[in-house]
Amino acid sequence: MGSFFLVIIVIIVIIIALVSSSTLVDALETYHINETELFSLEAHEASASLVRRNPLMVGITLIQGAAAKGAVCTDGTPPAYHLHRGFGSGANSWLVNLEGGGWCNNVRSCVYRKKTRRGSSAFMEKEIPFTGILSDNAQENPDFFNWNRVKIRYCDGASFTGDSEYKAAQLQFRGERIWWAAMEDLKSKGMRFAKQALLSGCSAGGLATIIHCDEFRGLFPRTTKVKCLSDGGLFLDVVDVSGGHTLRGIFSGVVNLQGVQKNLPRTCTNHLDPTSCFFPQNLISNIRTPLFILNAAYDSWQLQSSLAPPSADHRGFWHDCRLNHAKCGGSQIQFLQGFRNQMLNVVKGFSRSNQNGLFINSCFAHCQSERQDTWFADNSPAIGNKAIALAVGDWYFDRAVVKDIDCPYPCDKTCHHLVFK
């Protein structure tokens, strides 16, 4: 009898384990290509950003009146931002940063996002560290430390561009309205009087920066110096390791589900399909406002989620390489060099304009402006002995023309490569 009950207990334990593991699998599948960015990459960014012993912590501000305009997060909660006021010579200068965090491309993944800070202000941190380009320390952020610095939280899942809803699942896709509500609120708090302004963003926020760059310019008088910085946002429409187009499939889902088409630049949608116009390579040459593109030539997120995602790597050939560049074989490095070449071809026309800036380093990285160790530290990544912060500052303040393109991997010994376990 005792052994019978023991068998029953073992069976119950196994069932519980299977249910738990399937729940975990469901959670990961829900994010589709985004779990890498939302978990692994954010963990790296969080640990690297806290290099400073006591980073500046900035409280959250819910945008009052936004809901009345239909500007809400995916779950219907109000959007939010974090603002740290400028001082001294930077009191009338504004740096507006758009948060990144992947996308949701189907109902299932968007429903999952509703219960995270990527889809609801109810789950957002009450205060966050301002590091890198958001730091208030002149030694960490020499050119922008005393500006008004704002991080607009990302809770729509379409790079601040969607405008639709899915009533059956109670999903709101109001990224475009969030963008405008945030801009109006910041203007009422003094941004309209800015003498200098910079729109920046990382990853999905870097894509949003490209899409909204000219609109941001339009918020200010012609006398205001306005530029844009896209960090880790140069997502390429490329073939993955199986010969498919993983990222194009994802972007197609985002654009169609969230009603993005009507909010994309018409200079692109007049001659290309909407999904193509969600790819920066088809937008950057038509942007009138000065734009700086900061990107890793071997973008970690694109390697993991677009070039060699598990869904395209059926035999697991890319598994180790995907997690650690040092484990990439000769043929894999050759494939990645091809990706770098495509990136350089994409920016070729863009870089001909003197008003635009470029910093493409040969690192396995993603988002380098908001992390203190990669933005400006004693051992920061550099091209020609110039750290990212100094390159961006030289470009913004017209101290120099900045068109920095690194030699191919593995020549750069200053990189802070991301390695995943």
Salt bridges, closest charged atoms under 4 A:
ASP26 OD1 - ARG108 NH2 3.20
GLU29 OE1 - ARG108 NH1 3.96
GLU42 OE1 - ARG117 NH2 2.53
GLU42 OE2 - ARG118 NH2 2.11
GLU99 OE2 - ARG118 NH1 2.86
GLU99 OE1 - ARG153 NE 2.90
GLU125 OE2 - ARG117 NE 3.34
GLU125 OE1 - ARG153 NH2 2.61
ASP136 OD1 - ARG52 NH1 3.17
GLU140 OE1 - ARG52 NH1 3.36
ASP143 OD2 - ARG399 NH2 2.85
ASP163 OD1 - ARG174 NH1 2.57
ASP163 OD1 - ARG177 NE 3.00
GLU165 OE1 - ARG174 NH2 3.93
GLU176 OE1 - HIS212 NE2 3.89
GLU184 OE1 - LYS69 NZ 2.84
ASP185 OD2 - LYS189 NZ 3.59
ASP214 OD2 - ARG288 NH1 3.78
GLU215 OE1 - HIS212 ND1 2.59
ASP237 OD2 - ARG248 NH2 3.01
ASP273 OD2 - ARG248 NH1 3.57
ASP299 OD2 - HIS366 ND1 3.01
ASP313 OD2 - ARG322 NH1 3.31
ASP320 OD1 - HIS319 ND1 2.99
GLU370 OE1 - LYS151 NZ 3.03
ASP373 OD2 - ARG371 NH2 2.69
ASP373 OD2 - HIS416 ND1 2.78
ASP394 OD2 - LYS386 NZ 2.59
ASP394 OD1 - ARG399 NE 2.72
ASP398 OD2 - LYS225 NZ 2.45
ASP398 OD1 - LYS227 NZ 2.98
